């Protein structure tokens, strides 16, 4: 029986952090395309130039990591970090000096 299918250590988050050049119209177009493409793959903006995606398993997170790597532009700096749901839930979020609660993310359901 798979009782741990959606536990906090199996569920993964993939974080994509990037800094892409935007000096020219061509650079801005490439940066916009990268952002739109990762959003099509299910990533959501966490903050400017940082996108996150929830995955039900490390295997599924690996699929999305590989997709991001295929989308990488030739220039700029991109970081990809994968963490467990437990680690993501320990994040402290501040707006100014006031601490905010982490967003309530529903568990992802699998249908067979």
Phi and psi in degrees as a GROMACS rama.xvg file:
@    title "Ramachandran Plot"
@    xaxis  label "Phi"
@    yaxis  label "Psi"
@TYPE xy
-98.8091  80.6844  UNK-2
-80.7246  -17.0215  UNK-3
-100.705  16.8642  UNK-4
-56.7306  -38.0796  UNK-5
-117.217  30.055  UNK-6
-77.0122  165.721  UNK-7
-68.8277  -12.0091  UNK-8
-98.5558  -18.5032  UNK-9
-92.705  -38.9255  UNK-10
-67.5145  136.255  UNK-11
-121.782  154.915  UNK-12
-119.975  135.755  UNK-13
-110.32  124.001  UNK-14
-109.379  130.707  UNK-15
-116.95  119.083  UNK-16
-117.119  132.702  UNK-17
-145.114  155.585  UNK-18
-138.209  101.933  UNK-19
-109.96  147.17  UNK-20
-65.9839  143.158  UNK-21
-135.489  22.9474  UNK-22
-70.1505  -35.0426  UNK-23
-113.144  165.785  UNK-24
-61.1202  -38.7698  UNK-25
-62.8833  -44.1978  UNK-26
-62.0371  -43.2764  UNK-27
-63.0502  -39.2955  UNK-28
-64.9612  -42.1663  UNK-29
-65.0259  -42.7425  UNK-30
-64.176  -42.1044  UNK-31
-65.0434  -40.5904  UNK-32
-62.6316  -43.723  UNK-33
-60.4832  -46.137  UNK-34
-61.6608  -46.3781  UNK-35
-64.1676  -38.9979  UNK-36
-67.2348  -40.3532  UNK-37
-71.1099  -30.1951  UNK-38
-67.4985  -35.2343  UNK-39
-63.8078  -26.6196  UNK-40
-86.8835  7.64816  UNK-41
99.6649  5.20848  UNK-42
-78.795  146.015  UNK-43
-121.407  147.807  UNK-44
-68.8073  126.596  UNK-45
-96.0326  -44.3514  UNK-46
-156.631  172.757  UNK-47
-53.5706  126.822  UNK-48
65.801  21.9613  UNK-49
-140.077  119.776  UNK-50
-121.964  147.545  UNK-51
-128.809  152.187  UNK-52
-141.718  134.285  UNK-53
-90.252  134.608  UNK-54
-132.852  145.973  UNK-55
-73.5532  -16.4077  UNK-56
-155.396  166.726  UNK-57
-68.0934  -30.4456  UNK-58
-65.334  -42.8227  UNK-59
-67.4768  -39.5005  UNK-60
-62.0634  -36.7993  UNK-61
-64.4647  -37.1599  UNK-62
-59.1145  -44.8955  UNK-63
-73.0121  -33.3935  UNK-64
-60.8455  -44.5746  UNK-65
-64.7606  -36.197  UNK-66
-63.9913  -42.082  UNK-67
-62.8474  -41.8518  UNK-68
-59.8559  -38.0584  UNK-69
-66.8407  -23.603  UNK-70
-91.0944  -4.82951  UNK-71
-58.3967  130.78  UNK-72
-73.3524  163.508  UNK-73
-68.0359  -29.4973  UNK-74
-117.036  158.807  UNK-75
106.092  179.289  UNK-76
-121.095  125.551  UNK-77
-128.813  131.88  UNK-78
-118.992  138.941  UNK-79
-123.72  125.731  UNK-80
-128.585  133.967  UNK-81
-116.533  128.038  UNK-82
-134.47  161.177  UNK-83
-77.4472  162.573  UNK-84
-61.2406  -35.023  UNK-85
-61.5697  -45.8864  UNK-86
-65.4006  -42.6929  UNK-87
-60.7575  -39.0582  UNK-88
-68.623  -16.9883  UNK-89
-87.856  -0.532027  UNK-90
-66.2851  138.196  UNK-91
-101.08  130.23  UNK-92
-116.715  130.303  UNK-93
-125.579  138.09  UNK-94
-115.618  105.211  UNK-95
69.3137  -128.778  UNK-96
-103.474  -4.49379  UNK-97
-87.2437  122.596  UNK-98
-74.3894  136.918  UNK-99
-114.715  153.542  UNK-100
-73.2154  146.452  UNK-101
-63.9062  146.673  UNK-102
-61.6622  141.592  UNK-103
-81.7532  108.984  UNK-104
-103.21  121.725  UNK-105
-67.5483  151.317  UNK-106
-70.0221  142.819  UNK-107
-81.5206  129.895  UNK-108
-99.2831  144.953  UNK-109
-109.435  133.164  UNK-110
-110.73  137.274  UNK-111
